[in-house]
Amino acid sequence: MAHPRRKFSSARRDRRRSHDHAEMPTLAVCPVTNEVHRYHRAYLVDNDLYYRGKMVIEGYKKSK
C-alpha cells in the first residue's frame, strides 16, 4: 500500500487547507416583498412561495 516517504509538517498541511472554510451565503432583498433570501432560491412569505419576485405557489405548506 502506498504511503508518504516522510511526514508532512503541520504548517504545510494547514497552509494547504487555509481556503477550506465555510462562507456566508450571498443574500438578496426581494423588491416586491422586501424579504431577505438567498440568491436562486424560492422563499416563503405568509405561506406563499415566491421565486424571482413572482408568486409560484399560493398557500404552500412545508412538509416535515
PQR file with spaces between the fields and no chain letter, atoms N, CA, C, O and H, PARSE charges and radii, in Angstrom:
ATOM       1  N    MET     1       0.844   -1.179    0.000 -0.4000 1.5000
ATOM       2  CA   MET     1       0.000    0.000    0.000 -0.0000 2.0000
ATOM       3  C    MET     1       0.890    1.243    0.000  0.5500 1.7000
ATOM       4  O    MET     1       1.906    1.283    0.694 -0.5500 1.4000
ATOM       5  N    ALA     2       0.507    2.254   -0.779 -0.4000 1.5000
ATOM       6  CA   ALA     2       1.309    3.463   -0.885 -0.0000 2.0000
ATOM       7  C    ALA     2       1.217    4.295    0.388  0.5500 1.7000
ATOM       8  O    ALA     2       0.165    4.376    1.021 -0.5500 1.4000
ATOM       9  H    ALA     2      -0.318    2.222   -1.343  0.4000 1.0000
ATOM      10  N    HIS     3       2.324    4.901    0.745 -0.4000 1.5000
ATOM      11  CA   HIS     3       2.351    5.784    1.909 -0.0000 2.0000
ATOM      12  C    HIS     3       3.411    6.862    1.669  0.5500 1.7000
ATOM      13  O    HIS     3       4.339    6.649    0.888 -0.5500 1.4000
ATOM      14  H    HIS     3       3.179    4.834    0.231  0.4000 1.0000
ATOM      15  N    PRO     4       3.284    8.019    2.334 -0.5600 1.5000
ATOM      16  CA   PRO     4       4.248    9.094    2.119  0.2800 2.0000
ATOM      17  C    PRO     4       5.645    8.706    2.604  0.5500 1.7000
ATOM      18  O    PRO     4       5.795    7.972    3.581 -0.5500 1.4000
ATOM      19  N    ARG     5       6.639    9.198    1.923 -0.4000 1.5000
ATOM      20  CA   ARG     5       8.013    8.864    2.292 -0.0000 2.0000
ATOM      21  C    ARG     5       8.397    9.485    3.622  0.5500 1.7000
ATOM      22  O    ARG     5       9.120    8.879    4.412 -0.5500 1.4000
ATOM      23  H    ARG     5       6.518    9.794    1.130  0.4000 1.0000
ATOM      24  N    ARG     6       7.898   10.731    3.878 -0.4000 1.5000
ATOM      25  CA   ARG     6       8.127   11.353    5.174 -0.0000 2.0000
ATOM      26  C    ARG     6       6.907   12.184    5.555  0.5500 1.7000
ATOM      27  O    ARG     6       6.066   12.508    4.718 -0.5500 1.4000
ATOM      28  H    ARG     6       7.310   11.224    3.236  0.4000 1.0000
ATOM      29  N    LYS     7       6.838   12.508    6.808 -0.4000 1.5000
ATOM      30  CA   LYS     7       5.672   13.202    7.346 -0.0000 2.0000
ATOM      31  C    LYS     7       5.607   14.640    6.844  0.5500 1.7000
ATOM      32  O    LYS     7       6.619   15.340    6.805 -0.5500 1.4000
ATOM      33  H    LYS     7       7.521   12.244    7.488  0.4000 1.0000
ATOM      34  N    PHE     8       4.380   15.084    6.453 -0.4000 1.5000
ATOM      35  CA   PHE     8       4.169   16.490    6.129 -0.0000 2.0000
ATOM      36  C    PHE     8       4.085   17.261    7.434  0.5500 1.7000
ATOM      37  O    PHE     8       3.436   16.811    8.379 -0.5500 1.4000
ATOM      38  H    PHE     8       3.558   14.516    6.486  0.4000 1.0000
ATOM      39  N    SER     9       4.728   18.407    7.500 -0.4000 1.5000
ATOM      40  CA   SER     9       4.656   19.217    8.719 -0.0000 2.0000
ATOM      41  C    SER     9       3.239   19.780    8.865  0.5500 1.7000
ATOM      42  O    SER     9       2.512   19.919    7.881 -0.5500 1.4000
ATOM      43  H    SER     9       5.256   18.772    6.733  0.4000 1.0000
ATOM      44  N    SER    10       2.863   20.099   10.093 -0.4000 1.5000
ATOM      45  CA   SER    10       1.526   20.647   10.323 -0.0000 2.0000
ATOM      46  C    SER    10       1.382   22.014    9.662  0.5500 1.7000
ATOM      47  O    SER    10       0.286   22.369    9.230 -0.5500 1.4000
ATOM      48  H    SER    10       3.454   19.986   10.891  0.4000 1.0000
ATOM      49  N    ALA    11       2.457   22.785    9.574 -0.4000 1.5000
ATOM      50  CA   ALA    11       2.392   24.094    8.930 -0.0000 2.0000
ATOM      51  C    ALA    11       2.078   23.937    7.444  0.5500 1.7000
ATOM      52  O    ALA    11       1.254   24.675    6.904 -0.5500 1.4000
ATOM      53  H    ALA    11       3.347   22.496    9.925  0.4000 1.0000
ATOM      54  N    ARG    12       2.723   22.989    6.789 -0.4000 1.5000
ATOM      55  CA   ARG    12       2.472   22.756    5.360 -0.0000 2.0000
ATOM      56  C    ARG    12       1.054   22.248    5.147  0.5500 1.7000
ATOM      57  O    ARG    12       0.376   22.668    4.209 -0.5500 1.4000
ATOM      58  H    ARG    12       3.392   22.390    7.228  0.4000 1.0000
ATOM      59  N    ARG    13       0.608   21.354    6.003 -0.4000 1.5000
ATOM      60  CA   ARG    13      -0.757   20.819    5.911 -0.0000 2.0000
ATOM      61  C    ARG    13      -1.784   21.935    6.103  0.5500 1.7000
ATOM      62  O    ARG    13      -2.762   22.013    5.360 -0.5500 1.4000
ATOM      63  H    ARG    13       1.159   21.013    6.765  0.4000 1.0000
ATOM      64  N    ASP    14      -1.566   22.797    7.099 -0.4000 1.5000
ATOM      65  CA   ASP    14      -2.523   23.852    7.398 -0.0000 2.0000
ATOM      66  C    ASP    14      -2.532   24.935    6.318  0.5500 1.7000
ATOM      67  O    ASP    14      -3.574   25.537    6.062 -0.5500 1.4000
ATOM      68  H    ASP    14      -0.772   22.734    7.703  0.4000 1.0000
ATOM      69  N    ARG    15      -1.393   25.188    5.686 -0.4000 1.5000
ATOM      70  CA   ARG    15      -1.352   26.146    4.579 -0.0000 2.0000
ATOM      71  C    ARG    15      -2.208   25.643    3.418  0.5500 1.7000
ATOM      72  O    ARG    15      -2.926   26.416    2.784 -0.5500 1.4000
ATOM      73  H    ARG    15      -0.546   24.699    5.894  0.4000 1.0000
ATOM      74  N    ARG    16      -2.125   24.369    3.154 -0.4000 1.5000
ATOM      75  CA   ARG    16      -2.893   23.784    2.067 -0.0000 2.0000
ATOM      76  C    ARG    16      -4.390   23.887    2.349  0.5500 1.7000
ATOM      77  O    ARG    16      -5.179   24.073    1.422 -0.5500 1.4000
ATOM      78  H    ARG    16      -1.541   23.741    3.669  0.4000 1.0000
ATOM      79  N    ARG    17      -4.786   23.771    3.603 -0.4000 1.5000
ATOM      80  CA   ARG    17      -6.197   23.793    3.982 -0.0000 2.0000
ATOM      81  C    ARG    17      -6.697   25.184    4.357  0.5500 1.7000
ATOM      82  O    ARG    17      -7.803   25.310    4.882 -0.5500 1.4000
ATOM      83  H    ARG    17      -4.145   23.621    4.356  0.4000 1.0000
ATOM      84  N    SER    18      -5.924   26.216    4.107 -0.4000 1.5000
ATOM      85  CA   SER    18      -6.289   27.552    4.565 -0.0000 2.0000
ATOM      86  C    SER    18      -7.541   28.087    3.893  0.5500 1.7000
ATOM      87  O    SER    18      -8.199   28.968    4.447 -0.5500 1.4000
ATOM      88  H    SER    18      -5.026   26.114    3.681  0.4000 1.0000
ATOM      89  N    HIS    19      -7.896   27.577    2.704 -0.4000 1.5000
ATOM      90  CA   HIS    19      -9.072   28.073    1.990 -0.0000 2.0000
ATOM      91  C    HIS    19     -10.294   27.197    2.212  0.5500 1.7000
ATOM      92  O    HIS    19     -11.361   27.498    1.676 -0.5500 1.4000
ATOM      93  H    HIS    19      -7.362   26.861    2.254  0.4000 1.0000
ATOM      94  N    ASP    20     -10.176   26.129    2.981 -0.4000 1.5000
ATOM      95  CA   ASP    20     -11.300   25.226    3.217 -0.0000 2.0000
ATOM      96  C    ASP    20     -12.054   25.673    4.456  0.5500 1.7000
ATOM      97  O    ASP    20     -11.820   25.156    5.549 -0.5500 1.4000
ATOM      98  H    ASP    20      -9.310   25.884    3.417  0.4000 1.0000
ATOM      99  N    HIS    21     -12.947   26.617    4.296 -0.4000 1.5000
ATOM     100  CA   HIS    21     -13.724   27.088    5.431 -0.0000 2.0000
ATOM     101  C    HIS    21     -15.117   27.472    4.943  0.5500 1.7000
ATOM     102  O    HIS    21     -15.320   27.700    3.751 -0.5500 1.4000
ATOM     103  H    HIS    21     -13.137   27.037    3.408  0.4000 1.0000
ATOM     104  N    ALA    22     -16.058   27.543    5.848 -0.4000 1.5000
ATOM     105  CA   ALA    22     -17.431   27.897    5.499 -0.0000 2.0000
ATOM     106  C    ALA    22     -17.522   29.382    5.169  0.5500 1.7000
ATOM     107  O    ALA    22     -16.828   30.205    5.768 -0.5500 1.4000
ATOM     108  H    ALA    22     -15.893   27.358    6.817  0.4000 1.0000
ATOM     109  N    GLU    23     -18.375   29.713    4.220 -0.4000 1.5000
ATOM     110  CA   GLU    23     -18.586   31.094    3.829 -0.0000 2.0000
ATOM     111  C    GLU    23     -20.041   31.468    4.061  0.5500 1.7000
ATOM     112  O    GLU    23     -20.928   30.614    4.017 -0.5500 1.4000
ATOM     113  H    GLU    23     -18.938   29.045    3.734  0.4000 1.0000
ATOM     114  N    MET    24     -20.276   32.734    4.305 -0.4000 1.5000
ATOM     115  CA   MET    24     -21.642   33.215    4.454 -0.0000 2.0000
ATOM     116  C    MET    24     -22.312   33.209    3.076  0.5500 1.7000
ATOM     117  O    MET    24     -21.693   33.614    2.092 -0.5500 1.4000
ATOM     118  H    MET    24     -19.556   33.428    4.341  0.4000 1.0000
ATOM     119  N    PRO    25     -23.561   32.759    2.994 -0.5600 1.5000
ATOM     120  CA   PRO    25     -24.245   32.777    1.693  0.2800 2.0000
ATOM     121  C    PRO    25     -24.570   34.205    1.268  0.5500 1.7000
ATOM     122  O    PRO    25     -24.771   35.082    2.107 -0.5500 1.4000
ATOM     123  N    THR    26     -24.619   34.427   -0.035 -0.4000 1.5000
ATOM     124  CA   THR    26     -24.957   35.736   -0.563 -0.0000 2.0000
ATOM     125  C    THR    26     -26.464   35.944   -0.443  0.5500 1.7000
ATOM     126  O    THR    26     -27.248   35.092   -0.860 -0.5500 1.4000
ATOM     127  H    THR    26     -24.455   33.714   -0.717  0.4000 1.0000
ATOM     128  N    LEU    27     -26.860   37.068    0.122 -0.4000 1.5000
ATOM     129  CA   LEU    27     -28.273   37.348    0.349 -0.0000 2.0000
ATOM     130  C    LEU    27     -28.766   38.443   -0.584  0.5500 1.7000
ATOM     131  O    LEU    27     -28.001   39.303   -1.020 -0.5500 1.4000
ATOM     132  H    LEU    27     -26.223   37.760    0.460  0.4000 1.0000
ATOM     133  N    ALA    28     -30.064   38.393   -0.880 -0.4000 1.5000
ATOM     134  CA   ALA    28     -30.695   39.400   -1.731 -0.0000 2.0000
ATOM     135  C    ALA    28     -31.965   39.884   -1.053  0.5500 1.7000
ATOM     136  O    ALA    28     -32.503   39.210   -0.173 -0.5500 1.4000
ATOM     137  H    ALA    28     -30.686   37.695   -0.525  0.4000 1.0000
ATOM     138  N    VAL    29     -32.442   41.050   -1.462 -0.4000 1.5000
ATOM     139  CA   VAL    29     -33.699   41.593   -0.961 -0.0000 2.0000
ATOM     140  C    VAL    29     -34.671   41.643   -2.129  0.5500 1.7000
ATOM     141  O    VAL    29     -34.377   42.235   -3.167 -0.5500 1.4000
ATOM     142  H    VAL    29     -32.006   41.596   -2.177  0.4000 1.0000
ATOM     143  N    CYS    30     -35.823   41.022   -1.957 -0.4000 1.5000
ATOM     144  CA   CYS    30     -36.848   40.998   -3.000 -0.0000 2.0000
ATOM     145  C    CYS    30     -37.460   42.392   -3.124  0.5500 1.7000
ATOM     146  O    CYS    30     -37.882   42.961   -2.118 -0.5500 1.4000
ATOM     147  H    CYS    30     -36.062   40.540   -1.113  0.4000 1.0000
ATOM     148  N    PRO    31     -37.519   42.957   -4.335 -0.5600 1.5000
ATOM     149  CA   PRO    31     -38.104   44.291   -4.492  0.2800 2.0000
ATOM     150  C    PRO    31     -39.622   44.307   -4.310  0.5500 1.7000
ATOM     151  O    PRO    31     -40.197   45.360   -4.034 -0.5500 1.4000
ATOM     152  N    VAL    32     -40.277   43.153   -4.460 -0.4000 1.5000
ATOM     153  CA   VAL    32     -41.731   43.079   -4.344 -0.0000 2.0000
ATOM     154  C    VAL    32     -42.156   42.911   -2.888  0.5500 1.7000
ATOM     155  O    VAL    32     -43.015   43.646   -2.403 -0.5500 1.4000
ATOM     156  H    VAL    32     -39.809   42.298   -4.684  0.4000 1.0000
ATOM     157  N    THR    33     -41.547   41.929   -2.180 -0.4000 1.5000
ATOM     158  CA   THR    33     -41.971   41.600   -0.818 -0.0000 2.0000
ATOM     159  C    THR    33     -41.045   42.155    0.255  0.5500 1.7000
ATOM     160  O    THR    33     -41.376   42.095    1.440 -0.5500 1.4000
ATOM     161  H    THR    33     -40.848   41.332   -2.575  0.4000 1.0000
ATOM     162  N    ASN    34     -39.898   42.690   -0.131 -0.4000 1.5000
ATOM     163  CA   ASN    34     -38.874   43.192    0.800 -0.0000 2.0000
ATOM     164  C    ASN    34     -38.376   42.120    1.759  0.5500 1.7000
ATOM     165  O    ASN    34     -37.970   42.435    2.877 -0.5500 1.4000
ATOM     166  H    ASN    34     -39.629   42.738   -1.093  0.4000 1.0000
ATOM     167  N    GLU    35     -38.400   40.865    1.340 -0.4000 1.5000
ATOM     168  CA   GLU    35     -37.881   39.750    2.132 -0.0000 2.0000
ATOM     169  C    GLU    35     -36.415   39.528    1.792  0.5500 1.7000
ATOM     170  O    GLU    35     -36.010   39.652    0.637 -0.5500 1.4000
ATOM     171  H    GLU    35     -38.730   40.610    0.431  0.4000 1.0000
ATOM     172  N    VAL    36     -35.630   39.202    2.798 -0.4000 1.5000
ATOM     173  CA   VAL    36     -34.233   38.834    2.587 -0.0000 2.0000
ATOM     174  C    VAL    36     -34.200   37.333    2.338  0.5500 1.7000
ATOM     175  O    VAL    36     -34.768   36.560    3.110 -0.5500 1.4000
ATOM     176  H    VAL    36     -35.959   39.101    3.737  0.4000 1.0000
ATOM     177  N    HIS    37     -33.535   36.918    1.261 -0.4000 1.5000
ATOM     178  CA   HIS    37     -33.475   35.499    0.910 -0.0000 2.0000
ATOM     179  C    HIS    37     -32.156   35.207    0.217  0.5500 1.7000
ATOM     180  O    HIS    37     -31.428   36.125   -0.161 -0.5500 1.4000
ATOM     181  H    HIS    37     -33.074   37.545    0.635  0.4000 1.0000
ATOM     182  N    ARG    38     -31.848   33.917    0.052 -0.4000 1.5000
ATOM     183  CA   ARG    38     -30.646   33.516   -0.670 -0.0000 2.0000
ATOM     184  C    ARG    38     -30.896   33.626   -2.166  0.5500 1.7000
ATOM     185  O    ARG    38     -32.018   33.431   -2.634 -0.5500 1.4000
ATOM     186  H    ARG    38     -32.439   33.172    0.359  0.4000 1.0000
ATOM     187  N    TYR    39     -29.839   33.943   -2.915 -0.4000 1.5000
ATOM     188  CA   TYR    39     -29.945   34.023   -4.361 -0.0000 2.0000
ATOM     189  C    TYR    39     -30.346   32.669   -4.941  0.5500 1.7000
ATOM     190  O    TYR    39     -29.920   31.628   -4.441 -0.5500 1.4000
ATOM     191  H    TYR    39     -28.927   34.101   -2.534  0.4000 1.0000
ATOM     192  N    HIS    40     -31.156   32.682   -5.984 -0.4000 1.5000
ATOM     193  CA   HIS    40     -31.553   31.495   -6.744 -0.0000 2.0000
ATOM     194  C    HIS    40     -32.285   30.467   -5.889  0.5500 1.7000
ATOM     195  O    HIS    40     -32.198   29.267   -6.152 -0.5500 1.4000
ATOM     196  H    HIS    40     -31.502   33.528   -6.389  0.4000 1.0000
ATOM     197  N    ARG    41     -33.007   30.927   -4.867 -0.4000 1.5000
ATOM     198  CA   ARG    41     -33.789   30.029   -4.010 -0.0000 2.0000
ATOM     199  C    ARG    41     -35.191   30.597   -3.877  0.5500 1.7000
ATOM     200  O    ARG    41     -35.376   31.813   -3.840 -0.5500 1.4000
ATOM     201  H    ARG    41     -33.079   31.901   -4.653  0.4000 1.0000
ATOM     202  N    ALA    42     -36.182   29.711   -3.804 -0.4000 1.5000
ATOM     203  CA   ALA    42     -37.549   30.135   -3.515 -0.0000 2.0000
ATOM     204  C    ALA    42     -37.640   30.455   -2.027  0.5500 1.7000
ATOM     205  O    ALA    42     -36.887   29.902   -1.226 -0.5500 1.4000
ATOM     206  H    ALA    42     -36.032   28.723   -3.834  0.4000 1.0000
ATOM     207  N    TYR    43     -38.564   31.351   -1.651 -0.4000 1.5000
ATOM     208  CA   TYR    43     -38.670   31.760   -0.254 -0.0000 2.0000
ATOM     209  C    TYR    43     -40.135   31.954    0.107  0.5500 1.7000
ATOM     210  O    TYR    43     -40.959   32.298   -0.740 -0.5500 1.4000
ATOM     211  H    TYR    43     -39.176   31.800   -2.301  0.4000 1.0000
ATOM     212  N    LEU    44     -40.448   31.723    1.397 -0.4000 1.5000
ATOM     213  CA   LEU    44     -41.813   31.811    1.900 -0.0000 2.0000
ATOM     214  C    LEU    44     -42.126   33.203    2.429  0.5500 1.7000
ATOM     215  O    LEU    44     -41.303   33.822    3.104 -0.5500 1.4000
ATOM     216  H    LEU    44     -39.778   31.444    2.085  0.4000 1.0000
ATOM     217  N    VAL    45     -43.331   33.690    2.112 -0.4000 1.5000
ATOM     218  CA   VAL    45     -43.857   34.930    2.672 -0.0000 2.0000
ATOM     219  C    VAL    45     -45.331   34.662    2.956  0.5500 1.7000
ATOM     220  O    VAL    45     -46.131   34.527    2.030 -0.5500 1.4000
ATOM     221  H    VAL    45     -43.999   33.187    1.564  0.4000 1.0000
ATOM     222  N    ASP    46     -45.688   34.584    4.233 -0.4000 1.5000
ATOM     223  CA   ASP    46     -47.083   34.343    4.639 -0.0000 2.0000
ATOM     224  C    ASP    46     -47.681   33.123    3.929  0.5500 1.7000
ATOM     225  O    ASP    46     -48.754   33.220    3.334 -0.5500 1.4000
ATOM     226  H    ASP    46     -45.038   34.694    4.985  0.4000 1.0000
ATOM     227  N    ASN    47     -46.999   31.987    3.988 -0.4000 1.5000
ATOM     228  CA   ASN    47     -47.434   30.712    3.387 -0.0000 2.0000
ATOM     229  C    ASN    47     -47.593   30.771    1.869  0.5500 1.7000
ATOM     230  O    ASN    47     -48.284   29.928    1.297 -0.5500 1.4000
ATOM     231  H    ASN    47     -46.127   31.908    4.471  0.4000 1.0000
ATOM     232  N    ASP    48     -46.981   31.730    1.214 -0.4000 1.5000
ATOM     233  CA   ASP    48     -46.920   31.789   -0.245 -0.0000 2.0000
ATOM     234  C    ASP    48     -45.469   31.642   -0.654  0.5500 1.7000
ATOM     235  O    ASP    48     -44.582   32.237   -0.041 -0.5500 1.4000
ATOM     236  H    ASP    48     -46.420   32.414    1.679  0.4000 1.0000
ATOM     237  N    LEU    49     -45.226   30.857   -1.681 -0.4000 1.5000
ATOM     238  CA   LEU    49     -43.869   30.600   -2.139 -0.0000 2.0000
ATOM     239  C    LEU    49     -43.546   31.539   -3.293  0.5500 1.7000
ATOM     240  O    LEU    49     -44.262   31.564   -4.295 -0.5500 1.4000
ATOM     241  H    LEU    49     -45.946   30.374   -2.178  0.4000 1.0000
ATOM     242  N    TYR    50     -42.472   32.312   -3.158 -0.4000 1.5000
ATOM     243  CA   TYR    50     -42.045   33.274   -4.175 -0.0000 2.0000
ATOM     244  C    TYR    50     -40.707   32.853   -4.758  0.5500 1.7000
ATOM     245  O    TYR    50     -39.873   32.255   -4.079 -0.5500 1.4000
ATOM     246  H    TYR    50     -41.890   32.292   -2.345  0.4000 1.0000
ATOM     247  N    TYR    51     -40.520   33.181   -6.043 -0.4000 1.5000
ATOM     248  CA   TYR    51     -39.227   32.995   -6.701 -0.0000 2.0000
ATOM     249  C    TYR    51     -39.083   34.092   -7.746  0.5500 1.7000
ATOM     250  O    TYR    51     -39.962   34.274   -8.589 -0.5500 1.4000
ATOM     251  H    TYR    51     -41.198   33.666   -6.594  0.4000 1.0000
ATOM     252  N    ARG    52     -37.984   34.815   -7.690 -0.4000 1.5000
ATOM     253  CA   ARG    52     -37.684   35.915   -8.611 -0.0000 2.0000
ATOM     254  C    ARG    52     -38.775   36.975   -8.598  0.5500 1.7000
ATOM     255  O    ARG    52     -39.108   37.539   -9.640 -0.5500 1.4000
ATOM     256  H    ARG    52     -37.270   34.667   -7.005  0.4000 1.0000
ATOM     257  N    GLY    53     -39.339   37.252   -7.411 -0.4000 1.5000
ATOM     258  CA   GLY    53     -40.324   38.314   -7.267 -0.0000 2.0000
ATOM     259  C    GLY    53     -41.727   37.939   -7.690  0.5500 1.7000
ATOM     260  O    GLY    53     -42.620   38.786   -7.667 -0.5500 1.4000
ATOM     261  H    GLY    53     -39.069   36.794   -6.564  0.4000 1.0000
ATOM     262  N    LYS    54     -41.952   36.673   -8.082 -0.4000 1.5000
ATOM     263  CA   LYS    54     -43.278   36.244   -8.515 -0.0000 2.0000
ATOM     264  C    LYS    54     -43.767   35.123   -7.615  0.5500 1.7000
ATOM     265  O    LYS    54     -42.988   34.272   -7.186 -0.5500 1.4000
ATOM     266  H    LYS    54     -41.227   35.985   -8.101  0.4000 1.0000
ATOM     267  N    MET    55     -45.077   35.129   -7.331 -0.4000 1.5000
ATOM     268  CA   MET    55     -45.650   34.063   -6.524 -0.0000 2.0000
ATOM     269  C    MET    55     -45.712   32.792   -7.362  0.5500 1.7000
ATOM     270  O    MET    55     -46.271   32.779   -8.459 -0.5500 1.4000
ATOM     271  H    MET    55     -45.710   35.820   -7.680  0.4000 1.0000
ATOM     272  N    VAL    56     -45.126   31.719   -6.821 -0.4000 1.5000
ATOM     273  CA   VAL    56     -45.084   30.458   -7.535 -0.0000 2.0000
ATOM     274  C    VAL    56     -46.217   29.555   -7.056  0.5500 1.7000
ATOM     275  O    VAL    56     -46.950   28.995   -7.871 -0.5500 1.4000
ATOM     276  H    VAL    56     -44.673   31.730   -5.930  0.4000 1.0000
ATOM     277  N    ILE    57     -46.364   29.411   -5.739 -0.4000 1.5000
ATOM     278  CA   ILE    57     -47.397   28.563   -5.155 -0.0000 2.0000
ATOM     279  C    ILE    57     -48.096   29.343   -4.052  0.5500 1.7000
ATOM     280  O    ILE    57     -47.452   29.852   -3.134 -0.5500 1.4000
ATOM     281  H    ILE    57     -45.768   29.866   -5.078  0.4000 1.0000
ATOM     282  N    GLU    58     -49.402   29.433   -4.148 -0.4000 1.5000
ATOM     283  CA   GLU    58     -50.194   30.126   -3.128 -0.0000 2.0000
ATOM     284  C    GLU    58     -50.625   29.102   -2.090  0.5500 1.7000
ATOM     285  O    GLU    58     -51.064   28.006   -2.440 -0.5500 1.4000
ATOM     286  H    GLU    58     -49.925   29.019   -4.893  0.4000 1.0000
ATOM     287  N    GLY    59     -50.500   29.458   -0.793 -0.4000 1.5000
ATOM     288  CA   GLY    59     -50.891   28.561    0.289 -0.0000 2.0000
ATOM     289  C    GLY    59     -49.973   27.363    0.427  0.5500 1.7000
ATOM     290  O    GLY    59     -50.435   26.256    0.706 -0.5500 1.4000
ATOM     291  H    GLY    59     -50.143   30.348   -0.508  0.4000 1.0000
ATOM     292  N    TYR    60     -48.690   27.568    0.237 -0.4000 1.5000
ATOM     293  CA   TYR    60     -47.701   26.487    0.315 -0.0000 2.0000
ATOM     294  C    TYR    60     -47.425   26.117    1.759  0.5500 1.7000
ATOM     295  O    TYR    60     -47.230   26.997    2.598 -0.5500 1.4000
ATOM     296  H    TYR    60     -48.315   28.467    0.011  0.4000 1.0000
ATOM     297  N    LYS    61     -47.405   24.817    2.061 -0.4000 1.5000
ATOM     298  CA   LYS    61     -47.070   24.341    3.400 -0.0000 2.0000
ATOM     299  C    LYS    61     -45.857   23.438    3.297  0.5500 1.7000
ATOM     300  O    LYS    61     -45.787   22.576    2.421 -0.5500 1.4000
ATOM     301  H    LYS    61     -47.564   24.102    1.380  0.4000 1.0000
ATOM     302  N    LYS    62     -44.903   23.638    4.191 -0.4000 1.5000
ATOM     303  CA   LYS    62     -43.703   22.809    4.214 -0.0000 2.0000
ATOM     304  C    LYS    62     -44.044   21.401    4.673  0.5500 1.7000
ATOM     305  O    LYS    62     -44.826   21.230    5.608 -0.5500 1.4000
ATOM     306  H    LYS    62     -44.960   24.338    4.903  0.4000 1.0000
ATOM     307  N    SER    63     -43.479   20.404    4.040 -0.4000 1.5000
ATOM     308  CA   SER    63     -43.639   19.027    4.503 -0.0000 2.0000
ATOM     309  C    SER    63     -42.511   18.723    5.486  0.5500 1.7000
ATOM     310  O    SER    63     -41.395   19.220    5.331 -0.5500 1.4000
ATOM     311  H    SER    63     -42.844   20.543    3.280  0.4000 1.0000
ATOM     312  N    LYS    64     -42.800   17.919    6.482 -0.4000 1.5000
ATOM     313  CA   LYS    64     -41.809   17.638    7.523 -0.0000 2.0000
ATOM     314  C    LYS    64     -40.920   16.528    7.183  0.5500 1.7000
ATOM     315  O    LYS    64     -40.037   16.181    7.968 -0.5500 1.4000
ATOM     316  H    LYS    64     -43.706   17.516    6.608  0.4000 1.0000
